[in-house]
Amino acid sequence: MKLEKVKEVVQVNSSFWKCCKYCSALKLSEDSVEEQINHYLRHGLKLLHVGTESSRSPEGEVWQSTVAVLGKE
Ligand SMILES: [Zn+2]
């Protein structure tokens, strides 16, 4: 897939609860990042990027999240 053909991107994050953008089947609070990615792949999206993101809690604690960006043509 060529990046310039991507019309829409979806980001999944292991730390945040989000519903599937395209259906109501996904309860992301219960699913791992892999399951979230696999779910979006089944909607025809392609994986563009996987990485980690550092966040900081209000208490100043740092934690790592796994993030993935998927694109739809
Ligand atoms: Zn879905």
N, CA, C, O and the ligand as a Tripos MOL2 file, in Angstrom:
@<TRIPOS>MOLECULE
protein
  293   291    74     0     0
PROTEIN
NO_CHARGES

@<TRIPOS>ATOM
      1 N           0.8570   -1.1980    0.0000 N.3       1 MET1
      2 CA          0.0000    0.0000    0.0000 C.3       1 MET1
      3 C           0.8860    1.2390    0.0000 C.2       1 MET1
      4 O           1.8370    1.3470    0.7730 O.2       1 MET1
      5 N           0.5530    2.1540   -0.8730 N.am      2 LYS2
      6 CA          1.3120    3.4070   -0.9200 C.3       2 LYS2
      7 C           0.7190    4.3960    0.0950 C.2       2 LYS2
      8 O          -0.4960    4.5660    0.1950 O.2       2 LYS2
      9 N           1.6050    5.0250    0.8260 N.am      3 LEU3
     10 CA          1.1360    5.9290    1.8860 C.3       3 LEU3
     11 C           0.2660    7.0580    1.3560 C.2       3 LEU3
     12 O          -0.6650    7.4950    2.0310 O.2       3 LEU3
     13 N           0.5600    7.5260    0.1660 N.am      4 GLU4
     14 CA         -0.2410    8.6450   -0.3770 C.3       4 GLU4
     15 C          -1.6670    8.2330   -0.7370 C.2       4 GLU4
     16 O          -2.5270    9.0710   -1.0110 O.2       4 GLU4
     17 N          -1.8940    6.9050   -0.7280 N.am      5 LYS5
     18 CA         -3.2540    6.4190   -1.0110 C.3       5 LYS5
     19 C          -4.0920    6.2720    0.2490 C.2       5 LYS5
     20 O          -5.2930    6.0120    0.1760 O.2       5 LYS5
     21 N          -3.4580    6.4370    1.4050 N.am      6 VAL6
     22 CA         -4.1800    6.2570    2.6580 C.3       6 VAL6
     23 C          -5.1640    7.4000    2.8570 C.2       6 VAL6
     24 O          -4.8020    8.5760    2.8180 O.2       6 VAL6
     25 N          -6.4340    7.0130    3.0730 N.am      7 LYS7
     26 CA         -7.4850    8.0160    3.2320 C.3       7 LYS7
     27 C          -7.7810    8.2740    4.7150 C.2       7 LYS7
     28 O          -8.2280    9.3520    5.1060 O.2       7 LYS7
     29 N          -7.5180    7.2590    5.5110 N.am      8 GLU8
     30 CA         -7.9040    7.3570    6.9060 C.3       8 GLU8
     31 C          -6.9360    6.5270    7.7340 C.2       8 GLU8
     32 O          -6.5350    5.4410    7.3160 O.2       8 GLU8
     33 N          -6.5630    7.0240    8.8910 N.am      9 VAL9
     34 CA         -5.7080    6.2220    9.7690 C.3       9 VAL9
     35 C          -6.4120    5.9940   11.1040 C.2       9 VAL9
     36 O          -7.2260    6.7990   11.5560 O.2       9 VAL9
     37 N          -6.0680    4.8760   11.7050 N.am     10 VAL10
     38 CA         -6.6070    4.5160   13.0120 C.3      10 VAL10
     39 C          -5.4160    4.2120   13.9010 C.2      10 VAL10
     40 O          -4.4930    3.5130   13.4810 O.2      10 VAL10
     41 N          -5.4220    4.7160   15.1000 N.am     11 GLN11
     42 CA         -4.3510    4.3810   16.0210 C.3      11 GLN11
     43 C          -4.8970    3.5250   17.1460 C.2      11 GLN11
     44 O          -5.9460    3.8290   17.7140 O.2      11 GLN11
     45 N          -4.1910    2.4620   17.4670 N.am     12 VAL12
     46 CA         -4.5600    1.6830   18.6460 C.3      12 VAL12
     47 C          -3.4530    1.8470   19.6750 C.2      12 VAL12
     48 O          -2.2820    2.0170   19.3370 O.2      12 VAL12
     49 N          -3.8540    1.7920   20.9380 N.am     13 ASN13
     50 CA         -2.9280    2.0760   22.0230 C.3      13 ASN13
     51 C          -3.2630    1.1370   23.1750 C.2      13 ASN13
     52 O          -4.4270    0.9920   23.5490 O.2      13 ASN13
     53 N          -2.2520    0.5110   23.7260 N.am     14 SER14
     54 CA         -2.5030   -0.4670   24.7920 C.3      14 SER14
     55 C          -3.0110    0.1860   26.0750 C.2      14 SER14
     56 O          -3.5040   -0.5160   26.9590 O.2      14 SER14
     57 N          -2.9070    1.4890   26.1980 N.am     15 SER15
     58 CA         -3.3110    2.1670   27.4430 C.3      15 SER15
     59 C          -4.6810    2.8170   27.3970 C.2      15 SER15
     60 O          -5.2230    3.1860   28.4390 O.2      15 SER15
     61 N          -5.2500    2.9640   26.2100 N.am     16 PHE16
     62 CA         -6.5100    3.6880   26.1250 C.3      16 PHE16
     63 C          -7.6340    2.8070   25.6210 C.2      16 PHE16
     64 O          -7.4430    1.9700   24.7390 O.2      16 PHE16
     65 N          -8.7840    3.0040   26.1860 N.am     17 TRP17
     66 CA         -9.9660    2.2760   25.7710 C.3      17 TRP17
     67 C         -10.6060    3.0100   24.6030 C.2      17 TRP17
     68 O         -10.9100    4.1990   24.6900 O.2      17 TRP17
     69 N         -10.8020    2.3000   23.5330 N.am     18 LYS18
     70 CA        -11.4700    2.8810   22.3610 C.3      18 LYS18
     71 C         -12.3030    1.8060   21.7080 C.2      18 LYS18
     72 O         -11.8950    0.6460   21.6620 O.2      18 LYS18
     73 N         -13.4610    2.1750   21.2030 N.am     19 CYS19
     74 CA        -14.2590    1.2250   20.4450 C.3      19 CYS19
     75 C         -13.7240    1.1350   19.0340 C.2      19 CYS19
     76 O         -13.0690    2.0520   18.5390 O.2      19 CYS19
     77 N         -14.0160    0.0050   18.3910 N.am     20 CYS20
     78 CA        -13.6980   -0.1130   16.9820 C.3      20 CYS20
     79 C         -14.3880    1.0270   16.2370 C.2      20 CYS20
     80 O         -15.5410    1.3660   16.5020 O.2      20 CYS20
     81 N         -13.6340    1.6110   15.2830 N.am     21 LYS21
     82 CA        -14.1690    2.7230   14.5140 C.3      21 LYS21
     83 C         -15.2530    2.2890   13.5360 C.2      21 LYS21
     84 O         -16.0630    3.1060   13.0970 O.2      21 LYS21
     85 N         -15.2670    1.0060   13.1960 N.am     22 TYR22
     86 CA        -16.1320    0.5570   12.0970 C.3      22 TYR22
     87 C         -17.2720   -0.3670   12.5260 C.2      22 TYR22
     88 O         -18.2180   -0.5770   11.7680 O.2      22 TYR22
     89 N         -17.1850   -0.9090   13.7210 N.am     23 CYS23
     90 CA        -18.2620   -1.7650   14.1890 C.3      23 CYS23
     91 C         -18.2690   -1.7120   15.7090 C.2      23 CYS23
     92 O         -17.4280   -1.0580   16.3270 O.2      23 CYS23
     93 N         -19.2390   -2.4160   16.3030 N.am     24 SER24
     94 CA        -19.2960   -2.3750   17.7590 C.3      24 SER24
     95 C         -18.8270   -3.6900   18.3640 C.2      24 SER24
     96 O         -19.0760   -3.9670   19.5380 O.2      24 SER24
     97 N         -18.1510   -4.4940   17.5600 N.am     25 ALA25
     98 CA        -17.7650   -5.8300   18.0060 C.3      25 ALA25
     99 C         -16.6180   -5.8120   19.0100 C.2      25 ALA25
    100 O         -16.4720   -6.7360   19.8090 O.2      25 ALA25
    101 N         -15.8270   -4.7850   18.9680 N.am     26 LEU26
    102 CA        -14.5780   -4.7990   19.7170 C.3      26 LEU26
    103 C         -14.7270   -4.0990   21.0660 C.2      26 LEU26
    104 O         -15.1010   -2.9290   21.1360 O.2      26 LEU26
    105 N         -14.4280   -4.8350   22.1290 N.am     27 LYS27
    106 CA        -14.3200   -4.2230   23.4440 C.3      27 LYS27
    107 C         -12.8300   -4.1290   23.7360 C.2      27 LYS27
    108 O         -12.2170   -5.0630   24.2520 O.2      27 LYS27
    109 N         -12.2690   -2.9880   23.3940 N.am     28 LEU28
    110 CA        -10.8140   -2.8940   23.4020 C.3      28 LEU28
    111 C         -10.2180   -2.9200   24.7960 C.2      28 LEU28
    112 O          -9.0230   -3.1680   24.9540 O.2      28 LEU28
    113 N         -11.0330   -2.6660   25.8090 N.am     29 SER29
    114 CA        -10.4810   -2.7200   27.1630 C.3      29 SER29
    115 C         -10.0440   -4.1400   27.5160 C.2      29 SER29
    116 O          -9.1910   -4.3430   28.3790 O.2      29 SER29
    117 N         -10.6400   -5.1170   26.8360 N.am     30 GLU30
    118 CA        -10.3290   -6.5140   27.1330 C.3      30 GLU30
    119 C          -9.3310   -7.1080   26.1590 C.2      30 GLU30
    120 O          -8.7880   -8.1850   26.4040 O.2      30 GLU30
    121 N          -9.0870   -6.4250   25.0740 N.am     31 ASP31
    122 CA         -8.2660   -7.0070   24.0360 C.3      31 ASP31
    123 C          -6.8410   -6.4670   24.0690 C.2      31 ASP31
    124 O          -6.6070   -5.3020   24.3920 O.2      31 ASP31
    125 N          -5.9130   -7.3240   23.7350 N.am     32 SER32
    126 CA         -4.5310   -6.8960   23.6280 C.3      32 SER32
    127 C          -4.3540   -6.0890   22.3450 C.2      32 SER32
    128 O          -5.2270   -6.0720   21.4770 O.2      32 SER32
    129 N          -3.2090   -5.4240   22.2450 N.am     33 VAL33
    130 CA         -2.9280   -4.6480   21.0380 C.3      33 VAL33
    131 C          -2.9340   -5.5440   19.7960 C.2      33 VAL33
    132 O          -3.4070   -5.1380   18.7350 O.2      33 VAL33
    133 N          -2.4040   -6.7710   19.9340 N.am     34 GLU34
    134 CA         -2.3920   -7.6710   18.7740 C.3      34 GLU34
    135 C          -3.8100   -7.9500   18.2970 C.2      34 GLU34
    136 O          -4.0880   -7.9550   17.0980 O.2      34 GLU34
    137 N          -4.7100   -8.1820   19.2650 N.am     35 GLU35
    138 CA         -6.0860   -8.4680   18.8650 C.3      35 GLU35
    139 C          -6.7370   -7.2470   18.2200 C.2      35 GLU35
    140 O          -7.5210   -7.3660   17.2780 O.2      35 GLU35
    141 N          -6.3930   -6.0710   18.7480 N.am     36 GLN36
    142 CA         -6.9340   -4.8510   18.1480 C.3      36 GLN36
    143 C          -6.4330   -4.7150   16.7080 C.2      36 GLN36
    144 O          -7.2000   -4.3880   15.8030 O.2      36 GLN36
    145 N          -5.1360   -4.9700   16.5080 N.am     37 ILE37
    146 CA         -4.5580   -4.8650   15.1650 C.3      37 ILE37
    147 C          -5.2040   -5.8920   14.2380 C.2      37 ILE37
    148 O          -5.6070   -5.5690   13.1200 O.2      37 ILE37
    149 N          -5.2970   -7.1410   14.7200 N.am     38 ASN38
    150 CA         -5.9000   -8.1900   13.8930 C.3      38 ASN38
    151 C          -7.3330   -7.8400   13.5200 C.2      38 ASN38
    152 O          -7.7780   -8.1090   12.4040 O.2      38 ASN38
    153 N          -8.0440   -7.2410   14.4540 N.am     39 HIS39
    154 CA         -9.4240   -6.8600   14.1840 C.3      39 HIS39
    155 C          -9.4850   -5.8370   13.0490 C.2      39 HIS39
    156 O         -10.2980   -5.9580   12.1330 O.2      39 HIS39
    157 N          -8.6120   -4.8280   13.1250 N.am     40 TYR40
    158 CA         -8.6320   -3.8070   12.0700 C.3      40 TYR40
    159 C          -8.1400   -4.3590   10.7350 C.2      40 TYR40
    160 O          -8.5880   -3.9230    9.6750 O.2      40 TYR40
    161 N          -7.2110   -5.3260   10.7890 N.am     41 LEU41
    162 CA         -6.7630   -5.9640    9.5400 C.3      41 LEU41
    163 C          -7.9380   -6.6460    8.8520 C.2      41 LEU41
    164 O          -8.0340   -6.6510    7.6240 O.2      41 LEU41
    165 N          -8.8340   -7.2250    9.6590 N.am     42 ARG42
    166 CA        -10.0110   -7.8740    9.0830 C.3      42 ARG42
    167 C         -10.9770   -6.8720    8.4610 C.2      42 ARG42
    168 O         -11.8030   -7.2390    7.6240 O.2      42 ARG42
    169 N         -10.8750   -5.6090    8.8680 N.am     43 HIS43
    170 CA        -11.6820   -4.5680    8.2260 C.3      43 HIS43
    171 C         -10.9980   -4.0570    6.9470 C.2      43 HIS43
    172 O         -11.5130   -3.1540    6.2880 O.2      43 HIS43
    173 N          -9.8480   -4.6320    6.6010 N.am     44 GLY44
    174 CA         -9.1680   -4.2470    5.3780 C.3      44 GLY44
    175 C          -8.1180   -3.1750    5.5540 C.2      44 GLY44
    176 O          -7.5850   -2.6540    4.5740 O.2      44 GLY44
    177 N          -7.8130   -2.8390    6.8070 N.am     45 LEU45
    178 CA         -6.7760   -1.8450    7.0290 C.3      45 LEU45
    179 C          -5.4070   -2.5120    6.9740 C.2      45 LEU45
    180 O          -5.2790   -3.7170    7.1890 O.2      45 LEU45
    181 N          -4.3930   -1.7130    6.6820 N.am     46 LYS46
    182 CA         -3.0290   -2.2240    6.6260 C.3      46 LYS46
    183 C          -2.2130   -1.5870    7.7500 C.2      46 LYS46
    184 O          -2.3880   -0.4200    8.0970 O.2      46 LYS46
    185 N          -1.3280   -2.3920    8.2930 N.am     47 LEU47
    186 CA         -0.4810   -1.9220    9.3790 C.3      47 LEU47
    187 C           0.6090   -0.9940    8.8380 C.2      47 LEU47
    188 O           1.3840   -1.3800    7.9620 O.2      47 LEU47
    189 N           0.6620    0.2180    9.3590 N.am     48 LEU48
    190 CA          1.6490    1.1880    8.8880 C.3      48 LEU48
    191 C           2.8140    1.3340    9.8460 C.2      48 LEU48
    192 O           3.9520    1.5480    9.4300 O.2      48 LEU48
    193 N           2.5200    1.2170   11.1320 N.am     49 HIS49
    194 CA          3.5660    1.5010   12.1110 C.3      49 HIS49
    195 C           3.2370    0.8400   13.4400 C.2      49 HIS49
    196 O           2.0840    0.8390   13.8720 O.2      49 HIS49
    197 N           4.2400    0.2850   14.0800 N.am     50 VAL50
    198 CA          4.0840   -0.1930   15.4520 C.3      50 VAL50
    199 C           5.2320    0.3960   16.2570 C.2      50 VAL50
    200 O           6.3750    0.4150   15.7980 O.2      50 VAL50
    201 N           4.9330    0.8680   17.4390 N.am     51 GLY51
    202 CA          5.9900    1.4440   18.2540 C.3      51 GLY51
    203 C           5.5540    1.5640   19.6910 C.2      51 GLY51
    204 O           4.5150    1.0390   20.0910 O.2      51 GLY51
    205 N           6.3610    2.2630   20.4620 N.am     52 THR52
    206 CA          6.0060    2.4840   21.8600 C.3      52 THR52
    207 C           5.9110    3.9730   22.1100 C.2      52 THR52
    208 O           6.5120    4.7870   21.4090 O.2      52 THR52
    209 N           5.1500    4.3010   23.1160 N.am     53 GLU53
    210 CA          4.9260    5.6790   23.4710 C.3      53 GLU53
    211 C           5.1040    5.7700   24.9860 C.2      53 GLU53
    212 O           4.6120    4.9160   25.7230 O.2      53 GLU53
    213 N           5.7920    6.7850   25.4410 N.am     54 SER54
    214 CA          5.9320    6.9860   26.8860 C.3      54 SER54
    215 C           4.8980    7.9870   27.3530 C.2      54 SER54
    216 O           4.7010    9.0350   26.7370 O.2      54 SER54
    217 N           4.2450    7.6540   28.4390 N.am     55 SER55
    218 CA          3.2600    8.5620   29.0140 C.3      55 SER55
    219 C           3.6440    8.8150   30.4650 C.2      55 SER55
    220 O           4.4670    8.1090   31.0470 O.2      55 SER55
    221 N           3.0280    9.8360   31.0220 N.am     56 ARG56
    222 CA          3.2950   10.1370   32.4110 C.3      56 ARG56
    223 C           1.9540   10.2830   33.1370 C.2      56 ARG56
    224 O           1.0780   11.0250   32.6940 O.2      56 ARG56
    225 N           1.8110    9.5930   34.2130 N.am     57 SER57
    226 CA          0.5740    9.6770   34.9930 C.3      57 SER57
    227 C           0.5660   10.9860   35.7790 C.2      57 SER57
    228 O           1.6030   11.6390   35.9040 O.2      57 SER57
    229 N          -0.6070   11.3780   36.3150 N.am     58 PRO58
    230 CA         -0.6510   12.6030   37.1370 C.3      58 PRO58
    231 C           0.3010   12.5300   38.3310 C.2      58 PRO58
    232 O           0.7250   13.5640   38.8480 O.2      58 PRO58
    233 N           0.6380   11.3180   38.7690 N.am     59 GLU59
    234 CA          1.5670   11.1660   39.8930 C.3      59 GLU59
    235 C           3.0260   11.2310   39.4480 C.2      59 GLU59
    236 O           3.9370   11.1040   40.2660 O.2      59 GLU59
    237 N           3.2400   11.4270   38.1720 N.am     60 GLY60
    238 CA          4.6020   11.5590   37.6680 C.3      60 GLY60
    239 C           5.2470   10.2420   37.2860 C.2      60 GLY60
    240 O           6.4310   10.1900   36.9540 O.2      60 GLY60
    241 N           4.4680    9.1890   37.3330 N.am     61 GLU61
    242 CA          4.9730    7.8720   36.9760 C.3      61 GLU61
    243 C           5.0470    7.7480   35.4470 C.2      61 GLU61
    244 O           4.1330    8.1710   34.7390 O.2      61 GLU61
    245 N           6.1300    7.1710   34.9540 N.am     62 VAL62
    246 CA          6.2510    6.9890   33.5070 C.3      62 VAL62
    247 C           5.9030    5.5530   33.1600 C.2      62 VAL62
    248 O           6.3460    4.6210   33.8290 O.2      62 VAL62
    249 N           5.1090    5.3760   32.1130 N.am     63 TRP63
    250 CA          4.8690    4.0180   31.6500 C.3      63 TRP63
    251 C           4.8860    3.9840   30.1300 C.2      63 TRP63
    252 O           4.7000    5.0020   29.4630 O.2      63 TRP63
    253 N           5.1130    2.7950   29.6040 N.am     64 GLN64
    254 CA          5.2120    2.5880   28.1620 C.3      64 GLN64
    255 C           3.9070    1.9990   27.6230 C.2      64 GLN64
    256 O           3.3330    1.0850   28.2160 O.2      64 GLN64
    257 N           3.4640    2.5200   26.5240 N.am     65 SER65
    258 CA          2.3130    1.9390   25.8450 C.3      65 SER65
    259 C           2.7810    1.4430   24.4850 C.2      65 SER65
    260 O           3.7220    1.9730   23.8950 O.2      65 SER65
    261 N           2.1080    0.4290   24.0160 N.am     66 THR66
    262 CA          2.3390   -0.0100   22.6450 C.3      66 THR66
    263 C           1.3180    0.6850   21.7570 C.2      66 THR66
    264 O           0.1220    0.6810   22.0470 O.2      66 THR66
    265 N           1.7930    1.2720   20.6900 N.am     67 VAL67
    266 CA          0.8850    1.9320   19.7690 C.3      67 VAL67
    267 C           1.0550    1.3530   18.3740 C.2      67 VAL67
    268 O           2.1490    0.9480   17.9810 O.2      67 VAL67
    269 N          -0.0320    1.3220   17.6420 N.am     68 ALA68
    270 CA          0.0280    0.8680   16.2600 C.3      68 ALA68
    271 C          -0.8270    1.8120   15.4270 C.2      68 ALA68
    272 O          -1.8810    2.2720   15.8670 O.2      68 ALA68
    273 N          -0.3630    2.0890   14.2300 N.am     69 VAL69
    274 CA         -1.1240    2.9330   13.3130 C.3      69 VAL69
    275 C          -1.4850    2.0950   12.1040 C.2      69 VAL69
    276 O          -0.6290    1.4630   11.4850 O.2      69 VAL69
    277 N          -2.7590    2.1020   11.7830 N.am     70 LEU70
    278 CA         -3.2510    1.3590   10.6240 C.3      70 LEU70
    279 C          -3.8730    2.3250    9.6450 C.2      70 LEU70
    280 O          -4.4110    3.3580   10.0440 O.2      70 LEU70
    281 N          -3.8060    2.0040    8.3800 N.am     71 GLY71
    282 CA         -4.3450    2.9000    7.3610 C.3      71 GLY71
    283 C          -5.3590    2.2000    6.4880 C.2      71 GLY71
    284 O          -5.2750    0.9970    6.2410 O.2      71 GLY71
    285 N          -6.3220    2.9810    6.0250 N.am     72 LYS72
    286 CA         -7.3440    2.4700    5.1210 C.3      72 LYS72
    287 C          -7.2410    3.2400    3.8170 C.2      72 LYS72
    288 O          -7.1290    4.4660    3.8120 O.2      72 LYS72
    289 N          -7.2820    2.5130    2.7200 N.am     73 GLU73
    290 CA         -7.1920    3.1500    1.4050 C.3      73 GLU73
    291 C          -8.5440    3.7230    0.9950 C.2      73 GLU73
    292 O          -8.6680    4.3000   -0.0860 O.2      73 GLU73
    293 ZN        -14.6300   -3.6420   13.9930 Zn       74 ZN74
@<TRIPOS>BOND
     1     1     2 1
     2     2     3 1
     3     3     4 2
     4     3     5 am
     5     5     6 1
     6     6     7 1
     7     7     8 2
     8     7     9 am
     9     9    10 1
    10    10    11 1
    11    11    12 2
    12    11    13 am
    13    13    14 1
    14    14    15 1
    15    15    16 2
    16    15    17 am
    17    17    18 1
    18    18    19 1
    19    19    20 2
    20    19    21 am
    21    21    22 1
    22    22    23 1
    23    23    24 2
    24    23    25 am
    25    25    26 1
    26    26    27 1
    27    27    28 2
    28    27    29 am
    29    29    30 1
    30    30    31 1
    31    31    32 2
    32    31    33 am
    33    33    34 1
    34    34    35 1
    35    35    36 2
    36    35    37 am
    37    37    38 1
    38    38    39 1
    39    39    40 2
    40    39    41 am
    41    41    42 1
    42    42    43 1
    43    43    44 2
    44    43    45 am
    45    45    46 1
    46    46    47 1
    47    47    48 2
    48    47    49 am
    49    49    50 1
    50    50    51 1
    51    51    52 2
    52    51    53 am
    53    53    54 1
    54    54    55 1
    55    55    56 2
    56    55    57 am
    57    57    58 1
    58    58    59 1
    59    59    60 2
    60    59    61 am
    61    61    62 1
    62    62    63 1
    63    63    64 2
    64    63    65 am
    65    65    66 1
    66    66    67 1
    67    67    68 2
    68    67    69 am
    69    69    70 1
    70    70    71 1
    71    71    72 2
    72    71    73 am
    73    73    74 1
    74    74    75 1
    75    75    76 2
    76    75    77 am
    77    77    78 1
    78    78    79 1
    79    79    80 2
    80    79    81 am
    81    81    82 1
    82    82    83 1
    83    83    84 2
    84    83    85 am
    85    85    86 1
    86    86    87 1
    87    87    88 2
    88    87    89 am
    89    89    90 1
    90    90    91 1
    91    91    92 2
    92    91    93 am
    93    93    94 1
    94    94    95 1
    95    95    96 2
    96    95    97 am
    97    97    98 1
    98    98    99 1
    99    99   100 2
   100    99   101 am
   101   101   102 1
   102   102   103 1
   103   103   104 2
   104   103   105 am
   105   105   106 1
   106   106   107 1
   107   107   108 2
   108   107   109 am
   109   109   110 1
   110   110   111 1
   111   111   112 2
   112   111   113 am
   113   113   114 1
   114   114   115 1
   115   115   116 2
   116   115   117 am
   117   117   118 1
   118   118   119 1
   119   119   120 2
   120   119   121 am
   121   121   122 1
   122   122   123 1
   123   123   124 2
   124   123   125 am
   125   125   126 1
   126   126   127 1
   127   127   128 2
   128   127   129 am
   129   129   130 1
   130   130   131 1
   131   131   132 2
   132   131   133 am
   133   133   134 1
   134   134   135 1
   135   135   136 2
   136   135   137 am
   137   137   138 1
   138   138   139 1
   139   139   140 2
   140   139   141 am
   141   141   142 1
   142   142   143 1
   143   143   144 2
   144   143   145 am
   145   145   146 1
   146   146   147 1
   147   147   148 2
   148   147   149 am
   149   149   150 1
   150   150   151 1
   151   151   152 2
   152   151   153 am
   153   153   154 1
   154   154   155 1
   155   155   156 2
   156   155   157 am
   157   157   158 1
   158   158   159 1
   159   159   160 2
   160   159   161 am
   161   161   162 1
   162   162   163 1
   163   163   164 2
   164   163   165 am
   165   165   166 1
   166   166   167 1
   167   167   168 2
   168   167   169 am
   169   169   170 1
   170   170   171 1
   171   171   172 2
   172   171   173 am
   173   173   174 1
   174   174   175 1
   175   175   176 2
   176   175   177 am
   177   177   178 1
   178   178   179 1
   179   179   180 2
   180   179   181 am
   181   181   182 1
   182   182   183 1
   183   183   184 2
   184   183   185 am
   185   185   186 1
   186   186   187 1
   187   187   188 2
   188   187   189 am
   189   189   190 1
   190   190   191 1
   191   191   192 2
   192   191   193 am
   193   193   194 1
   194   194   195 1
   195   195   196 2
   196   195   197 am
   197   197   198 1
   198   198   199 1
   199   199   200 2
   200   199   201 am
   201   201   202 1
   202   202   203 1
   203   203   204 2
   204   203   205 am
   205   205   206 1
   206   206   207 1
   207   207   208 2
   208   207   209 am
   209   209   210 1
   210   210   211 1
   211   211   212 2
   212   211   213 am
   213   213   214 1
   214   214   215 1
   215   215   216 2
   216   215   217 am
   217   217   218 1
   218   218   219 1
   219   219   220 2
   220   219   221 am
   221   221   222 1
   222   222   223 1
   223   223   224 2
   224   223   225 am
   225   225   226 1
   226   226   227 1
   227   227   228 2
   228   227   229 am
   229   229   230 1
   230   230   231 1
   231   231   232 2
   232   231   233 am
   233   233   234 1
   234   234   235 1
   235   235   236 2
   236   235   237 am
   237   237   238 1
   238   238   239 1
   239   239   240 2
   240   239   241 am
   241   241   242 1
   242   242   243 1
   243   243   244 2
   244   243   245 am
   245   245   246 1
   246   246   247 1
   247   247   248 2
   248   247   249 am
   249   249   250 1
   250   250   251 1
   251   251   252 2
   252   251   253 am
   253   253   254 1
   254   254   255 1
   255   255   256 2
   256   255   257 am
   257   257   258 1
   258   258   259 1
   259   259   260 2
   260   259   261 am
   261   261   262 1
   262   262   263 1
   263   263   264 2
   264   263   265 am
   265   265   266 1
   266   266   267 1
   267   267   268 2
   268   267   269 am
   269   269   270 1
   270   270   271 1
   271   271   272 2
   272   271   273 am
   273   273   274 1
   274   274   275 1
   275   275   276 2
   276   275   277 am
   277   277   278 1
   278   278   279 1
   279   279   280 2
   280   279   281 am
   281   281   282 1
   282   282   283 1
   283   283   284 2
   284   283   285 am
   285   285   286 1
   286   286   287 1
   287   287   288 2
   288   287   289 am
   289   289   290 1
   290   290   291 1
   291   291   292 2
@<TRIPOS>SUBSTRUCTURE
     1 MET1         2 RESIDUE 1 A MET
     2 LYS2         6 RESIDUE 1 A LYS
     3 LEU3        10 RESIDUE 1 A LEU
     4 GLU4        14 RESIDUE 1 A GLU
     5 LYS5        18 RESIDUE 1 A LYS
     6 VAL6        22 RESIDUE 1 A VAL
     7 LYS7        26 RESIDUE 1 A LYS
     8 GLU8        30 RESIDUE 1 A GLU
     9 VAL9        34 RESIDUE 1 A VAL
    10 VAL10       38 RESIDUE 1 A VAL
    11 GLN11       42 RESIDUE 1 A GLN
    12 VAL12       46 RESIDUE 1 A VAL
    13 ASN13       50 RESIDUE 1 A ASN
    14 SER14       54 RESIDUE 1 A SER
    15 SER15       58 RESIDUE 1 A SER
    16 PHE16       62 RESIDUE 1 A PHE
    17 TRP17       66 RESIDUE 1 A TRP
    18 LYS18       70 RESIDUE 1 A LYS
    19 CYS19       74 RESIDUE 1 A CYS
    20 CYS20       78 RESIDUE 1 A CYS
    21 LYS21       82 RESIDUE 1 A LYS
    22 TYR22       86 RESIDUE 1 A TYR
    23 CYS23       90 RESIDUE 1 A CYS
    24 SER24       94 RESIDUE 1 A SER
    25 ALA25       98 RESIDUE 1 A ALA
    26 LEU26      102 RESIDUE 1 A LEU
    27 LYS27      106 RESIDUE 1 A LYS
    28 LEU28      110 RESIDUE 1 A LEU
    29 SER29      114 RESIDUE 1 A SER
    30 GLU30      118 RESIDUE 1 A GLU
    31 ASP31      122 RESIDUE 1 A ASP
    32 SER32      126 RESIDUE 1 A SER
    33 VAL33      130 RESIDUE 1 A VAL
    34 GLU34      134 RESIDUE 1 A GLU
    35 GLU35      138 RESIDUE 1 A GLU
    36 GLN36      142 RESIDUE 1 A GLN
    37 ILE37      146 RESIDUE 1 A ILE
    38 ASN38      150 RESIDUE 1 A ASN
    39 HIS39      154 RESIDUE 1 A HIS
    40 TYR40      158 RESIDUE 1 A TYR
    41 LEU41      162 RESIDUE 1 A LEU
    42 ARG42      166 RESIDUE 1 A ARG
    43 HIS43      170 RESIDUE 1 A HIS
    44 GLY44      174 RESIDUE 1 A GLY
    45 LEU45      178 RESIDUE 1 A LEU
    46 LYS46      182 RESIDUE 1 A LYS
    47 LEU47      186 RESIDUE 1 A LEU
    48 LEU48      190 RESIDUE 1 A LEU
    49 HIS49      194 RESIDUE 1 A HIS
    50 VAL50      198 RESIDUE 1 A VAL
    51 GLY51      202 RESIDUE 1 A GLY
    52 THR52      206 RESIDUE 1 A THR
    53 GLU53      210 RESIDUE 1 A GLU
    54 SER54      214 RESIDUE 1 A SER
    55 SER55      218 RESIDUE 1 A SER
    56 ARG56      222 RESIDUE 1 A ARG
    57 SER57      226 RESIDUE 1 A SER
    58 PRO58      230 RESIDUE 1 A PRO
    59 GLU59      234 RESIDUE 1 A GLU
    60 GLY60      238 RESIDUE 1 A GLY
    61 GLU61      242 RESIDUE 1 A GLU
    62 VAL62      246 RESIDUE 1 A VAL
    63 TRP63      250 RESIDUE 1 A TRP
    64 GLN64      254 RESIDUE 1 A GLN
    65 SER65      258 RESIDUE 1 A SER
    66 THR66      262 RESIDUE 1 A THR
    67 VAL67      266 RESIDUE 1 A VAL
    68 ALA68      270 RESIDUE 1 A ALA
    69 VAL69      274 RESIDUE 1 A VAL
    70 LEU70      278 RESIDUE 1 A LEU
    71 GLY71      282 RESIDUE 1 A GLY
    72 LYS72      286 RESIDUE 1 A LYS
    73 GLU73      290 RESIDUE 1 A GLU
    74 ZN74       293 GROUP 0 **** ****
